[in-house]
């Protein structure tokens, strides 16, 4: 699983399907929390874990990160 074992929580925030989202697409917002049992994660650690989650969503679902 992307982000494992440091991925501690995924929380669904919203599902939006109206304009400006194109027909047949939806915007899903969620938050993730990372934590290591061994050490304090750095900003760089968290960024790398976040990138792994985003890459997995792109690969598995064709997701796109909105700005």
PDB file of N, CA, C and O in Angstrom, chain B, residues numbered from 101:
ATOM      1  N   UNK B 101       0.847  -1.174   0.000  1.00  0.00           N
ATOM      2  CA  UNK B 101       0.000   0.000   0.000  1.00  0.00           C
ATOM      3  C   UNK B 101       0.893   1.237   0.000  1.00  0.00           C
ATOM      4  O   UNK B 101       1.891   1.285   0.719  1.00  0.00           O
ATOM      5  N   UNK B 102       0.542   2.221  -0.792  1.00  0.00           N
ATOM      6  CA  UNK B 102       1.306   3.466  -0.850  1.00  0.00           C
ATOM      7  C   UNK B 102       1.251   4.162   0.502  1.00  0.00           C
ATOM      8  O   UNK B 102       0.185   4.288   1.104  1.00  0.00           O
ATOM      9  N   UNK B 103       2.390   4.604   0.965  1.00  0.00           N
ATOM     10  CA  UNK B 103       2.446   5.311   2.235  1.00  0.00           C
ATOM     11  C   UNK B 103       2.601   4.414   3.440  1.00  0.00           C
ATOM     12  O   UNK B 103       2.878   4.911   4.532  1.00  0.00           O
ATOM     13  N   UNK B 104       2.434   3.106   3.288  1.00  0.00           N
ATOM     14  CA  UNK B 104       2.542   2.182   4.420  1.00  0.00           C
ATOM     15  C   UNK B 104       4.002   1.994   4.780  1.00  0.00           C
ATOM     16  O   UNK B 104       4.829   2.110   3.875  1.00  0.00           O
ATOM     17  N   UNK B 105       4.395   1.721   5.992  1.00  0.00           N
ATOM     18  CA  UNK B 105       3.546   1.609   7.188  1.00  0.00           C
ATOM     19  C   UNK B 105       3.288   2.947   7.888  1.00  0.00           C
ATOM     20  O   UNK B 105       2.607   2.981   8.912  1.00  0.00           O
ATOM     21  N   UNK B 106       3.817   4.036   7.354  1.00  0.00           N
ATOM     22  CA  UNK B 106       3.669   5.328   8.014  1.00  0.00           C
ATOM     23  C   UNK B 106       2.290   5.959   7.836  1.00  0.00           C
ATOM     24  O   UNK B 106       1.944   6.891   8.561  1.00  0.00           O
ATOM     25  N   UNK B 107       1.500   5.468   6.887  1.00  0.00           N
ATOM     26  CA  UNK B 107       0.164   6.016   6.674  1.00  0.00           C
ATOM     27  C   UNK B 107      -0.733   5.589   7.829  1.00  0.00           C
ATOM     28  O   UNK B 107      -1.027   4.404   7.986  1.00  0.00           O
ATOM     29  N   UNK B 108      -1.166   6.552   8.633  1.00  0.00           N
ATOM     30  CA  UNK B 108      -1.955   6.248   9.828  1.00  0.00           C
ATOM     31  C   UNK B 108      -3.448   6.491   9.643  1.00  0.00           C
ATOM     32  O   UNK B 108      -4.273   5.801  10.242  1.00  0.00           O
ATOM     33  N   UNK B 109      -3.794   7.477   8.811  1.00  0.00           N
ATOM     34  CA  UNK B 109      -5.208   7.816   8.690  1.00  0.00           C
ATOM     35  C   UNK B 109      -5.479   8.455   7.330  1.00  0.00           C
ATOM     36  O   UNK B 109      -4.684   9.249   6.827  1.00  0.00           O
ATOM     37  N   UNK B 110      -6.612   8.090   6.755  1.00  0.00           N
ATOM     38  CA  UNK B 110      -7.137   8.752   5.563  1.00  0.00           C
ATOM     39  C   UNK B 110      -8.551   9.187   5.918  1.00  0.00           C
ATOM     40  O   UNK B 110      -9.374   8.380   6.350  1.00  0.00           O
ATOM     41  N   UNK B 111      -8.819  10.472   5.730  1.00  0.00           N
ATOM     42  CA  UNK B 111     -10.139  11.004   6.086  1.00  0.00           C
ATOM     43  C   UNK B 111     -10.772  11.644   4.855  1.00  0.00           C
ATOM     44  O   UNK B 111     -10.206  12.565   4.267  1.00  0.00           O
ATOM     45  N   UNK B 112     -11.941  11.154   4.472  1.00  0.00           N
ATOM     46  CA  UNK B 112     -12.702  11.712   3.355  1.00  0.00           C
ATOM     47  C   UNK B 112     -13.229  13.081   3.755  1.00  0.00           C
ATOM     48  O   UNK B 112     -13.758  13.255   4.853  1.00  0.00           O
ATOM     49  N   UNK B 113     -13.079  14.066   2.845  1.00  0.00           N
ATOM     50  CA  UNK B 113     -13.562  15.416   3.124  1.00  0.00           C
ATOM     51  C   UNK B 113     -14.735  15.817   2.237  1.00  0.00           C
ATOM     52  O   UNK B 113     -15.738  16.333   2.731  1.00  0.00           O
ATOM     53  N   UNK B 114     -14.614  15.581   0.918  1.00  0.00           N
ATOM     54  CA  UNK B 114     -15.711  15.988   0.038  1.00  0.00           C
ATOM     55  C   UNK B 114     -15.637  15.297  -1.314  1.00  0.00           C
ATOM     56  O   UNK B 114     -14.597  14.782  -1.724  1.00  0.00           O
ATOM     57  N   UNK B 115     -16.781  15.305  -1.991  1.00  0.00           N
ATOM     58  CA  UNK B 115     -16.940  14.751  -3.337  1.00  0.00           C
ATOM     59  C   UNK B 115     -17.704  15.817  -4.124  1.00  0.00           C
ATOM     60  O   UNK B 115     -18.856  16.114  -3.806  1.00  0.00           O
ATOM     61  N   UNK B 116     -17.072  16.390  -5.145  1.00  0.00           N
ATOM     62  CA  UNK B 116     -17.671  17.500  -5.893  1.00  0.00           C
ATOM     63  C   UNK B 116     -17.728  17.129  -7.361  1.00  0.00           C
ATOM     64  O   UNK B 116     -16.730  16.682  -7.926  1.00  0.00           O
ATOM     65  N   UNK B 117     -18.904  17.311  -8.000  1.00  0.00           N
ATOM     66  CA  UNK B 117     -19.092  16.897  -9.392  1.00  0.00           C
ATOM     67  C   UNK B 117     -19.642  18.005 -10.285  1.00  0.00           C
ATOM     68  O   UNK B 117     -19.908  17.762 -11.462  1.00  0.00           O
ATOM     69  N   UNK B 118     -19.815  19.182  -9.772  1.00  0.00           N
ATOM     70  CA  UNK B 118     -20.405  20.278 -10.541  1.00  0.00           C
ATOM     71  C   UNK B 118     -19.315  21.113 -11.211  1.00  0.00           C
ATOM     72  O   UNK B 118     -18.134  20.974 -10.893  1.00  0.00           O
ATOM     73  N   UNK B 119     -19.728  22.001 -12.161  1.00  0.00           N
ATOM     74  CA  UNK B 119     -18.742  22.869 -12.810  1.00  0.00           C
ATOM     75  C   UNK B 119     -17.922  23.626 -11.762  1.00  0.00           C
ATOM     76  O   UNK B 119     -18.462  24.040 -10.735  1.00  0.00           O
ATOM     77  N   UNK B 120     -16.667  23.802 -12.007  1.00  0.00           N
ATOM     78  CA  UNK B 120     -15.940  23.652 -13.266  1.00  0.00           C
ATOM     79  C   UNK B 120     -15.378  22.253 -13.508  1.00  0.00           C
ATOM     80  O   UNK B 120     -14.548  22.083 -14.401  1.00  0.00           O
ATOM     81  N   UNK B 121     -15.798  21.255 -12.748  1.00  0.00           N
ATOM     82  CA  UNK B 121     -15.327  19.886 -12.949  1.00  0.00           C
ATOM     83  C   UNK B 121     -15.955  19.370 -14.243  1.00  0.00           C
ATOM     84  O   UNK B 121     -17.171  19.458 -14.412  1.00  0.00           O
ATOM     85  N   UNK B 122     -15.140  18.829 -15.165  1.00  0.00           N
ATOM     86  CA  UNK B 122     -15.676  18.340 -16.447  1.00  0.00           C
ATOM     87  C   UNK B 122     -16.677  17.192 -16.250  1.00  0.00           C
ATOM     88  O   UNK B 122     -16.570  16.434 -15.286  1.00  0.00           O
ATOM     89  N   UNK B 123     -17.647  17.065 -17.162  1.00  0.00           N
ATOM     90  CA  UNK B 123     -18.606  15.950 -17.098  1.00  0.00           C
ATOM     91  C   UNK B 123     -17.868  14.602 -17.065  1.00  0.00           C
ATOM     92  O   UNK B 123     -16.868  14.410 -17.758  1.00  0.00           O
ATOM     93  N   UNK B 124     -18.375  13.691 -16.259  1.00  0.00           N
ATOM     94  CA  UNK B 124     -17.771  12.370 -16.144  1.00  0.00           C
ATOM     95  C   UNK B 124     -16.609  12.312 -15.174  1.00  0.00           C
ATOM     96  O   UNK B 124     -16.034  11.244 -14.959  1.00  0.00           O
ATOM     97  N   UNK B 125     -16.256  13.440 -14.587  1.00  0.00           N
ATOM     98  CA  UNK B 125     -15.163  13.495 -13.603  1.00  0.00           C
ATOM     99  C   UNK B 125     -15.730  13.978 -12.284  1.00  0.00           C
ATOM    100  O   UNK B 125     -16.845  14.496 -12.229  1.00  0.00           O
ATOM    101  N   UNK B 126     -14.962  13.806 -11.225  1.00  0.00           N
ATOM    102  CA  UNK B 126     -15.333  14.334  -9.921  1.00  0.00           C
ATOM    103  C   UNK B 126     -14.079  14.742  -9.176  1.00  0.00           C
ATOM    104  O   UNK B 126     -12.985  14.244  -9.440  1.00  0.00           O
ATOM    105  N   UNK B 127     -14.255  15.636  -8.265  1.00  0.00           N
ATOM    106  CA  UNK B 127     -13.156  16.104  -7.425  1.00  0.00           C
ATOM    107  C   UNK B 127     -13.369  15.527  -6.032  1.00  0.00           C
ATOM    108  O   UNK B 127     -14.405  15.758  -5.408  1.00  0.00           O
ATOM    109  N   UNK B 128     -12.399  14.787  -5.555  1.00  0.00           N
ATOM    110  CA  UNK B 128     -12.487  14.194  -4.225  1.00  0.00           C
ATOM    111  C   UNK B 128     -11.387  14.801  -3.373  1.00  0.00           C
ATOM    112  O   UNK B 128     -10.223  14.833  -3.771  1.00  0.00           O
ATOM    113  N   UNK B 129     -11.765  15.278  -2.203  1.00  0.00           N
ATOM    114  CA  UNK B 129     -10.789  15.833  -1.265  1.00  0.00           C
ATOM    115  C   UNK B 129     -10.689  14.901  -0.064  1.00  0.00           C
ATOM    116  O   UNK B 129     -11.696  14.407   0.445  1.00  0.00           O
ATOM    117  N   UNK B 130      -9.471  14.672   0.374  1.00  0.00           N
ATOM    118  CA  UNK B 130      -9.251  13.865   1.571  1.00  0.00           C
ATOM    119  C   UNK B 130      -7.966  14.313   2.233  1.00  0.00           C
ATOM    120  O   UNK B 130      -7.104  14.924   1.602  1.00  0.00           O
ATOM    121  N   UNK B 131      -7.851  14.006   3.496  1.00  0.00           N
ATOM    122  CA  UNK B 131      -6.625  14.299   4.220  1.00  0.00           C
ATOM    123  C   UNK B 131      -5.956  12.993   4.600  1.00  0.00           C
ATOM    124  O   UNK B 131      -6.615  11.971   4.790  1.00  0.00           O
ATOM    125  N   UNK B 132      -4.651  13.043   4.707  1.00  0.00           N
ATOM    126  CA  UNK B 132      -3.894  11.873   5.138  1.00  0.00           C
ATOM    127  C   UNK B 132      -3.002  12.281   6.305  1.00  0.00           C
ATOM    128  O   UNK B 132      -2.552  13.424   6.390  1.00  0.00           O
ATOM    129  N   UNK B 133      -2.757  11.344   7.187  1.00  0.00           N
ATOM    130  CA  UNK B 133      -1.855  11.567   8.315  1.00  0.00           C
ATOM    131  C   UNK B 133      -0.789  10.478   8.298  1.00  0.00           C
ATOM    132  O   UNK B 133      -1.089   9.292   8.157  1.00  0.00           O
ATOM    133  N   UNK B 134       0.442  10.902   8.442  1.00  0.00           N
ATOM    134  CA  UNK B 134       1.581   9.975   8.488  1.00  0.00           C
ATOM    135  C   UNK B 134       2.213  10.036   9.867  1.00  0.00           C
ATOM    136  O   UNK B 134       2.247  11.090  10.502  1.00  0.00           O
ATOM    137  N   UNK B 135       2.717   8.882  10.328  1.00  0.00           N
ATOM    138  CA  UNK B 135       3.409   8.816  11.609  1.00  0.00           C
ATOM    139  C   UNK B 135       4.320   7.606  11.602  1.00  0.00           C
ATOM    140  O   UNK B 135       3.938   6.531  11.140  1.00  0.00           O
ATOM    141  N   UNK B 136       5.516   7.786  12.110  1.00  0.00           N
ATOM    142  CA  UNK B 136       6.460   6.684  12.230  1.00  0.00           C
ATOM    143  C   UNK B 136       6.536   6.243  13.683  1.00  0.00           C
ATOM    144  O   UNK B 136       6.527   7.075  14.590  1.00  0.00           O
ATOM    145  N   UNK B 137       6.609   4.954  13.900  1.00  0.00           N
ATOM    146  CA  UNK B 137       6.765   4.424  15.253  1.00  0.00           C
ATOM    147  C   UNK B 137       8.198   4.587  15.743  1.00  0.00           C
ATOM    148  O   UNK B 137       8.458   4.499  16.944  1.00  0.00           O
ATOM    149  N   UNK B 138       9.133   4.825  14.818  1.00  0.00           N
ATOM    150  CA  UNK B 138      10.551   4.853  15.159  1.00  0.00           C
ATOM    151  C   UNK B 138      11.154   6.237  15.332  1.00  0.00           C
ATOM    152  O   UNK B 138      12.130   6.399  16.065  1.00  0.00           O
ATOM    153  N   UNK B 139      10.582   7.248  14.661  1.00  0.00           N
ATOM    154  CA  UNK B 139      11.224   8.561  14.672  1.00  0.00           C
ATOM    155  C   UNK B 139      10.234   9.636  14.244  1.00  0.00           C
ATOM    156  O   UNK B 139       9.130   9.342  13.788  1.00  0.00           O
ATOM    157  N   UNK B 140      10.646  10.866  14.399  1.00  0.00           N
ATOM    158  CA  UNK B 140       9.861  11.990  13.917  1.00  0.00           C
ATOM    159  C   UNK B 140      10.104  12.137  12.425  1.00  0.00           C
ATOM    160  O   UNK B 140      11.250  12.172  11.976  1.00  0.00           O
ATOM    161  N   UNK B 141       9.034  12.223  11.664  1.00  0.00           N
ATOM    162  CA  UNK B 141       9.154  12.391  10.222  1.00  0.00           C
ATOM    163  C   UNK B 141       9.517  13.836   9.893  1.00  0.00           C
ATOM    164  O   UNK B 141       8.997  14.769  10.506  1.00  0.00           O
ATOM    165  N   UNK B 142      10.394  14.014   8.943  1.00  0.00           N
ATOM    166  CA  UNK B 142      10.759  15.350   8.481  1.00  0.00           C
ATOM    167  C   UNK B 142       9.759  15.799   7.421  1.00  0.00           C
ATOM    168  O   UNK B 142       8.946  15.008   6.943  1.00  0.00           O
ATOM    169  N   UNK B 143       9.829  17.071   7.064  1.00  0.00           N
ATOM    170  CA  UNK B 143       8.989  17.571   5.971  1.00  0.00           C
ATOM    171  C   UNK B 143       9.287  16.806   4.686  1.00  0.00           C
ATOM    172  O   UNK B 143       8.383  16.511   3.905  1.00  0.00           O
ATOM    173  N   UNK B 144      10.559  16.487   4.475  1.00  0.00           N
ATOM    174  CA  UNK B 144      10.957  15.735   3.280  1.00  0.00           C
ATOM    175  C   UNK B 144      10.369  14.326   3.294  1.00  0.00           C
ATOM    176  O   UNK B 144       9.934  13.820   2.259  1.00  0.00           O
ATOM    177  N   UNK B 145      10.356  13.693   4.474  1.00  0.00           N
ATOM    178  CA  UNK B 145       9.746  12.362   4.604  1.00  0.00           C
ATOM    179  C   UNK B 145       8.265  12.422   4.233  1.00  0.00           C
ATOM    180  O   UNK B 145       7.776  11.602   3.456  1.00  0.00           O
ATOM    181  N   UNK B 146       7.561  13.398   4.794  1.00  0.00           N
ATOM    182  CA  UNK B 146       6.131  13.529   4.538  1.00  0.00           C
ATOM    183  C   UNK B 146       5.870  13.815   3.062  1.00  0.00           C
ATOM    184  O   UNK B 146       4.921  13.282   2.487  1.00  0.00           O
ATOM    185  N   UNK B 147       6.698  14.645   2.448  1.00  0.00           N
ATOM    186  CA  UNK B 147       6.527  14.955   1.020  1.00  0.00           C
ATOM    187  C   UNK B 147       6.729  13.705   0.169  1.00  0.00           C
ATOM    188  O   UNK B 147       5.995  13.491  -0.796  1.00  0.00           O
ATOM    189  N   UNK B 148       7.698  12.892   0.507  1.00  0.00           N
ATOM    190  CA  UNK B 148       7.951  11.656  -0.243  1.00  0.00           C
ATOM    191  C   UNK B 148       6.788  10.678  -0.081  1.00  0.00           C
ATOM    192  O   UNK B 148       6.386  10.030  -1.047  1.00  0.00           O
ATOM    193  N   UNK B 149       6.252  10.568   1.121  1.00  0.00           N
ATOM    194  CA  UNK B 149       5.108   9.685   1.359  1.00  0.00           C
ATOM    195  C   UNK B 149       3.876  10.189   0.601  1.00  0.00           C
ATOM    196  O   UNK B 149       3.139   9.403   0.006  1.00  0.00           O
ATOM    197  N   UNK B 150       3.665  11.496   0.630  1.00  0.00           N
ATOM    198  CA  UNK B 150       2.550  12.089  -0.111  1.00  0.00           C
ATOM    199  C   UNK B 150       2.697  11.808  -1.604  1.00  0.00           C
ATOM    200  O   UNK B 150       1.717  11.473  -2.269  1.00  0.00           O
ATOM    201  N   UNK B 151       3.904  11.940  -2.133  1.00  0.00           N
ATOM    202  CA  UNK B 151       4.151  11.668  -3.553  1.00  0.00           C
ATOM    203  C   UNK B 151       3.849  10.211  -3.889  1.00  0.00           C
ATOM    204  O   UNK B 151       3.318   9.924  -4.961  1.00  0.00           O
ATOM    205  N   UNK B 152       4.181   9.287  -2.987  1.00  0.00           N
ATOM    206  CA  UNK B 152       3.881   7.869  -3.224  1.00  0.00           C
ATOM    207  C   UNK B 152       2.380   7.631  -3.293  1.00  0.00           C
ATOM    208  O   UNK B 152       1.917   6.852  -4.126  1.00  0.00           O
ATOM    209  N   UNK B 153       1.614   8.291  -2.429  1.00  0.00           N
ATOM    210  CA  UNK B 153       0.156   8.151  -2.439  1.00  0.00           C
ATOM    211  C   UNK B 153      -0.400   8.712  -3.749  1.00  0.00           C
ATOM    212  O   UNK B 153      -1.240   8.078  -4.388  1.00  0.00           O
ATOM    213  N   UNK B 154       0.065   9.893  -4.147  1.00  0.00           N
ATOM    214  CA  UNK B 154      -0.404  10.509  -5.390  1.00  0.00           C
ATOM    215  C   UNK B 154      -0.063   9.640  -6.590  1.00  0.00           C
ATOM    216  O   UNK B 154      -0.901   9.452  -7.472  1.00  0.00           O
ATOM    217  N   UNK B 155       1.152   9.108  -6.638  1.00  0.00           N
ATOM    218  CA  UNK B 155       1.548   8.225  -7.744  1.00  0.00           C
ATOM    219  C   UNK B 155       0.657   6.987  -7.815  1.00  0.00           C
ATOM    220  O   UNK B 155       0.270   6.562  -8.904  1.00  0.00           O
ATOM    221  N   UNK B 156       0.334   6.409  -6.664  1.00  0.00           N
ATOM    222  CA  UNK B 156      -0.531   5.222  -6.641  1.00  0.00           C
ATOM    223  C   UNK B 156      -1.934   5.557  -7.135  1.00  0.00           C
ATOM    224  O   UNK B 156      -2.537   4.768  -7.863  1.00  0.00           O
ATOM    225  N   UNK B 157      -2.459   6.716  -6.748  1.00  0.00           N
ATOM    226  CA  UNK B 157      -3.792   7.122  -7.212  1.00  0.00           C
ATOM    227  C   UNK B 157      -3.794   7.372  -8.715  1.00  0.00           C
ATOM    228  O   UNK B 157      -4.760   7.035  -9.399  1.00  0.00           O
ATOM    229  N   UNK B 158      -2.725   7.958  -9.230  1.00  0.00           N
ATOM    230  CA  UNK B 158      -2.599   8.165 -10.678  1.00  0.00           C
ATOM    231  C   UNK B 158      -2.565   6.826 -11.405  1.00  0.00           C
ATOM    232  O   UNK B 158      -3.277   6.618 -12.388  1.00  0.00           O
ATOM    233  N   UNK B 159      -1.732   5.930 -10.908  1.00  0.00           N
ATOM    234  CA  UNK B 159      -1.543   4.632 -11.549  1.00  0.00           C
ATOM    235  C   UNK B 159      -2.814   3.773 -11.479  1.00  0.00           C
ATOM    236  O   UNK B 159      -3.223   3.180 -12.477  1.00  0.00           O
ATOM    237  N   UNK B 160      -3.419   3.713 -10.320  1.00  0.00           N
ATOM    238  CA  UNK B 160      -4.549   2.799 -10.107  1.00  0.00           C
ATOM    239  C   UNK B 160      -5.905   3.342 -10.573  1.00  0.00           C
ATOM    240  O   UNK B 160      -6.797   2.569 -10.924  1.00  0.00           O
ATOM    241  N   UNK B 161      -6.059   4.682 -10.576  1.00  0.00           N
ATOM    242  CA  UNK B 161      -7.362   5.260 -10.887  1.00  0.00           C
ATOM    243  C   UNK B 161      -7.331   6.343 -11.959  1.00  0.00           C
ATOM    244  O   UNK B 161      -8.378   6.881 -12.321  1.00  0.00           O
ATOM    245  N   UNK B 162      -6.148   6.669 -12.471  1.00  0.00           N
ATOM    246  CA  UNK B 162      -6.058   7.742 -13.447  1.00  0.00           C
ATOM    247  C   UNK B 162      -6.315   9.109 -12.837  1.00  0.00           C
ATOM    248  O   UNK B 162      -6.697  10.045 -13.539  1.00  0.00           O
ATOM    249  N   UNK B 163      -6.106   9.228 -11.530  1.00  0.00           N
ATOM    250  CA  UNK B 163      -6.375  10.481 -10.816  1.00  0.00           C
ATOM    251  C   UNK B 163      -5.406  11.567 -11.245  1.00  0.00           C
ATOM    252  O   UNK B 163      -4.280  11.297 -11.663  1.00  0.00           O
ATOM    253  N   UNK B 164      -5.869  12.795 -11.131  1.00  0.00           N
ATOM    254  CA  UNK B 164      -5.038  13.966 -11.423  1.00  0.00           C
ATOM    255  C   UNK B 164      -5.092  14.888 -10.208  1.00  0.00           C
ATOM    256  O   UNK B 164      -6.157  15.107  -9.633  1.00  0.00           O
ATOM    257  N   UNK B 165      -3.955  15.415  -9.830  1.00  0.00           N
ATOM    258  CA  UNK B 165      -3.896  16.348  -8.708  1.00  0.00           C
ATOM    259  C   UNK B 165      -4.281  17.732  -9.211  1.00  0.00           C
ATOM    260  O   UNK B 165      -3.679  18.252 -10.150  1.00  0.00           O
ATOM    261  N   UNK B 166      -5.286  18.321  -8.578  1.00  0.00           N
ATOM    262  CA  UNK B 166      -5.708  19.676  -8.966  1.00  0.00           C
ATOM    263  C   UNK B 166      -4.931  20.692  -8.157  1.00  0.00           C
ATOM    264  O   UNK B 166      -4.563  20.451  -7.007  1.00  0.00           O
ATOM    265  N   UNK B 167      -4.690  21.828  -8.778  1.00  0.00           N
ATOM    266  CA  UNK B 167      -3.931  22.893  -8.107  1.00  0.00           C
ATOM    267  C   UNK B 167      -4.746  23.787  -7.264  1.00  0.00           C
ATOM    268  O   UNK B 167      -4.215  24.715  -6.654  1.00  0.00           O
TER     269      UNK B 167
END
